[in-house]
Amino acid sequence: MARSLIEVGQPALAERYARFAVDMVPNSFAARILTATALRQQGKNFESEIQFRRALDVADTDAERQMARQSMRIVVNTKKWSGNLTLGIAPTTNVGKVSSAKRLGTVFDDFLQNFTREEKPETATGVLYGATIMRHFRGPANANLSLSLGQVRREYKATENNSTTTTFRFSSQTPATASGQSYLSYERVLTDFTNSPYSQRTSVTFGHVFRSFGDRRANGSIGIDQTKYVRTGTEAQKYRASLSHDLYASRLFSVSMSVSGSTSKSDAIDYTSDRVEVGARVSLSPPSTGWRFDLSVERGWEEWREKKDVFLKRRKDLDLTTTLSVQNQNISFLGLTPALSITQQTRDSTVNLYDLESQDFFIGVSNAF
């Protein structure tokens, strides 16, 4: 009955019948979907989203889960306002991201060799939480525009390692066409450590997503960052470019590669360097399991233009970052699913002070659609 009433344009009456079905059988996928659809046709977007999320929770088959996720994406993409929550615990093997080297590669090494270095890598378990609110609207030429404001906090028992990142972002996307889709973004990022301002960064990025061979996609972008380090008053500029490209894509797994480069300029030697990164990403989604595995590997080379007087050598870094993310989208509550990510980071520097080895974990929740 509810389905027929929706089809003939009577969503209010359809809602009454669908809610009755939900009261009778709370775990009925069909009843939840019909209730959500009737609410959406009446413009009750918030209530509709809740019912679509509940439909995803009670879905039993892959077809039902796919229908619920597609419906949720439509709701999210058509809402004027949306939000995102981040919540989880964040264990790490190197909370301060410090070097374990006994000799630091400075002119003071011989003088300090009879002293015990107090700063050493320490394990810790922190809490990672935050929220973002977004406003979506249409711009000229039917472009998709959005404004967002968000904040993420990472807190540990030792408060000197606490951090807060506040981000304001404006983005614009042109409608997708046969030639691709262009985008432009502006970001203002404020970073605090131990409740004290650390840096203020302004970024502008322009990019274009296009099809290269068949269904394979490529994404090219250029951008500029302007950063001010509050404690020292130092300012630095970074000019960057990147290109990513799909190598293979199917329902089971996909593979992509990326390459990027940047050059940084500043009056301070610490912030004048050139960097190149090469990366690969593999995604695996075994059918009918709900599991999704994402593996990314990035190799970076960075070289500073000048040697600081205190260092024995001019700084050159070789780093490797590997991240594995795992989630099962069949496990959800109100459209949220448990998520796990593991990041391994290593850095080998000609200045031992910057050598790094760290494993970072995140155990929390994320969207299941």
Backbone hydrogen bonds, N-H to C=O, Kabsch-Sander energy under -0.5 kcal/mol:
donor,donor_aa,acceptor,acceptor_aa,energy
5,L,1,M,-2.3
6,I,2,A,-2.1
7,E,3,R,-2.0
8,V,4,S,-1.5
9,G,6,I,-1.3
10,Q,5,L,-3.0
14,A,10,Q,-2.1
15,E,11,P,-2.4
16,R,12,A,-1.4
17,Y,13,L,-1.7
18,A,14,A,-2.7
19,R,15,E,-2.9
20,F,16,R,-1.7
21,A,17,Y,-1.9
22,V,18,A,-2.1
23,D,19,R,-2.4
24,M,20,F,-1.8
25,V,21,A,-2.9
28,S,25,V,-2.0
29,F,27,N,-0.6
32,R,28,S,-1.8
33,I,29,F,-2.5
34,L,30,A,-2.5
35,T,31,A,-2.2
36,A,32,R,-2.5
37,T,33,I,-2.5
38,A,34,L,-2.5
39,L,35,T,-2.2
40,R,36,A,-2.3
41,Q,37,T,-2.1
42,Q,38,A,-0.7
42,Q,39,L,-0.7
43,G,40,R,-1.6
44,K,39,L,-2.4
45,N,43,G,-1.6
48,S,44,K,-2.3
49,E,45,N,-2.5
50,I,46,F,-1.8
51,Q,47,E,-1.9
52,F,48,S,-2.3
53,R,49,E,-2.4
54,R,50,I,-2.1
55,A,51,Q,-2.2
56,L,52,F,-1.9
57,D,53,R,-1.7
58,V,54,R,-1.8
59,A,55,A,-0.8
65,R,61,T,-2.3
66,Q,62,D,-2.6
67,M,63,A,-2.2
68,A,64,E,-2.5
69,R,65,R,-2.5
70,Q,66,Q,-2.5
71,S,67,M,-2.2
72,M,68,A,-2.4
73,R,69,R,-2.4
74,I,70,Q,-2.0
75,V,71,S,-2.2
76,V,72,M,-2.8
77,N,73,R,-2.7
78,T,74,I,-1.1
78,T,75,V,-0.6
79,K,75,V,-0.9
79,K,76,V,-0.6
82,S,134,M,-2.2
84,N,132,T,-2.3
86,T,130,G,-2.6
87,L,365,V,-0.5
88,G,128,L,-1.8
89,I,363,I,-2.3
90,A,126,G,-3.1
92,T,124,A,-2.7
93,T,359,Q,-1.9
95,V,122,E,-2.8
97,K,94,N,-1.1
107,V,310,V,-2.3
109,D,106,T,-1.5
112,L,108,F,-2.2
113,Q,109,D,-0.7
113,Q,110,D,-0.5
115,F,112,L,-2.1
117,R,115,F,-0.5
120,K,118,E,-0.8
124,A,92,T,-2.3
126,G,90,A,-1.5
127,V,155,E,-2.4
128,L,88,G,-2.8
129,Y,127,V,-0.5
129,Y,153,R,-2.3
130,G,86,T,-2.2
131,A,151,Q,-1.8
132,T,84,N,-2.2
133,I,149,L,-2.4
134,M,82,S,-3.3
135,R,147,L,-3.0
136,H,80,K,-3.6
137,F,145,L,-2.4
139,G,143,A,-2.7
142,N,139,G,-1.1
143,A,140,P,-1.4
144,N,173,Q,-3.0
145,L,137,F,-2.8
145,L,143,A,-0.7
146,S,171,S,-2.0
147,L,135,R,-2.2
148,S,169,R,-2.4
149,L,133,I,-2.2
150,G,167,T,-2.4
151,Q,131,A,-2.2
152,V,165,T,-2.4
153,R,129,Y,-3.4
154,R,163,S,-2.5
155,E,127,V,-2.4
159,T,157,K,-1.0
161,N,158,A,-1.9
162,N,159,T,-1.7
163,S,154,R,-2.3
164,T,192,D,-2.0
165,T,152,V,-2.6
166,T,190,L,-2.7
167,T,150,G,-2.8
168,F,188,R,-2.6
169,R,148,S,-2.5
170,F,186,Y,-2.6
171,S,146,S,-2.2
172,S,184,L,-2.5
173,Q,144,N,-2.3
174,T,182,S,-2.4
177,T,180,G,-2.1
180,G,177,T,-1.2
181,Q,209,V,-2.6
183,Y,207,G,-2.5
184,L,172,S,-2.2
185,S,205,T,-2.4
186,Y,170,F,-2.9
187,E,203,S,-2.7
188,R,168,F,-2.6
189,V,201,R,-3.0
190,L,166,T,-2.8
191,T,199,S,-2.4
192,D,164,T,-2.8
193,F,196,S,-2.4
194,T,162,N,-2.0
196,S,193,F,-2.0
198,Y,191,T,-2.9
199,S,191,T,-1.7
200,Q,228,K,-2.2
201,R,189,V,-3.0
202,T,226,Q,-2.6
203,S,187,E,-2.6
204,V,224,I,-2.1
205,T,185,S,-2.3
206,F,222,I,-2.7
207,G,183,Y,-2.5
208,H,220,G,-2.4
209,V,181,Q,-3.2
210,F,218,A,-2.5
212,S,216,R,-2.3
216,R,213,F,-2.2
218,A,210,F,-3.0
219,N,244,S,-2.4
220,G,208,H,-2.2
221,S,242,S,-2.4
222,I,206,F,-2.6
223,G,240,R,-2.3
224,I,204,V,-2.0
225,D,238,K,-2.7
226,Q,202,T,-2.8
227,T,236,A,-2.9
228,K,200,Q,-2.5
229,Y,234,T,-3.0
230,V,198,Y,-1.5
230,V,228,K,-0.8
231,R,198,Y,-0.6
232,T,229,Y,-0.5
233,G,229,Y,-2.4
234,T,229,Y,-0.6
236,A,227,T,-2.6
237,Q,265,K,-2.8
238,K,225,D,-2.5
239,Y,263,T,-2.6
240,R,223,G,-2.5
241,A,261,G,-2.2
242,S,221,S,-2.4
243,L,259,V,-2.4
244,S,219,N,-2.1
245,H,257,M,-2.7
246,D,217,R,-2.6
247,L,255,V,-3.1
248,Y,255,V,-1.9
250,S,253,F,-1.4
254,S,283,S,-2.0
255,V,248,Y,-2.9
256,S,281,R,-2.3
257,M,245,H,-2.5
258,S,279,G,-2.3
259,V,243,L,-2.4
260,S,277,E,-2.4
261,G,241,A,-2.6
262,S,275,R,-2.5
263,T,239,Y,-2.2
264,S,273,S,-3.3
265,K,237,Q,-3.0
267,D,235,E,-0.6
271,Y,268,A,-1.6
272,T,269,I,-1.6
273,S,271,Y,-0.6
274,D,303,E,-2.3
275,R,262,S,-2.8
276,V,301,W,-2.4
277,E,260,S,-2.7
278,V,299,R,-2.3
279,G,258,S,-2.7
280,A,297,V,-2.3
281,R,256,S,-2.5
282,V,295,L,-2.9
283,S,254,S,-2.3
284,L,293,F,-2.9
285,S,252,L,-3.6
289,T,286,P,-1.3
290,G,286,P,-0.6
292,R,327,Q,-2.3
293,F,284,L,-2.8
294,D,325,S,-2.4
295,L,282,V,-3.0
296,S,323,T,-2.5
297,V,280,A,-2.5
298,E,321,T,-2.5
299,R,278,V,-2.9
300,G,319,D,-2.6
301,W,276,V,-2.7
302,E,317,D,-2.3
303,E,274,D,-2.5
304,W,315,R,-2.4
305,R,272,T,-1.8
311,F,308,K,-1.4
312,L,105,G,-2.1
317,D,302,E,-3.0
318,L,348,D,-2.0
319,D,300,G,-2.4
320,L,346,T,-2.4
321,T,298,E,-2.5
322,T,344,Q,-2.5
323,T,296,S,-2.5
324,L,342,I,-2.6
325,S,294,D,-2.7
326,V,340,L,-3.1
327,Q,292,R,-1.7
328,N,338,P,-0.6
329,Q,290,G,-3.0
329,Q,327,Q,-0.6
331,I,328,N,-1.7
332,S,330,N,-0.7
333,F,336,L,-2.2
335,G,53,R,-0.6
336,L,333,F,-1.5
337,T,366,S,-3.3
339,A,364,G,-2.8
340,L,326,V,-2.4
341,S,362,F,-2.1
342,I,324,L,-2.5
343,T,360,D,-3.2
344,Q,322,T,-3.0
345,Q,343,T,-0.5
345,Q,358,S,-3.0
346,T,320,L,-2.3
347,R,356,L,-2.6
348,D,318,L,-2.8
349,S,347,R,-0.6
350,T,316,K,-1.9
352,N,350,T,-0.7
353,L,104,L,-1.9
354,Y,351,V,-2.7
355,D,352,N,-1.6
356,L,347,R,-2.2
358,S,345,Q,-2.5
360,D,343,T,-2.8
361,F,91,P,-2.9
362,F,341,S,-2.2
363,I,89,I,-2.4
364,G,339,A,-2.3
365,V,87,L,-1.5
366,S,337,T,-2.3
368,A,335,G,-2.8
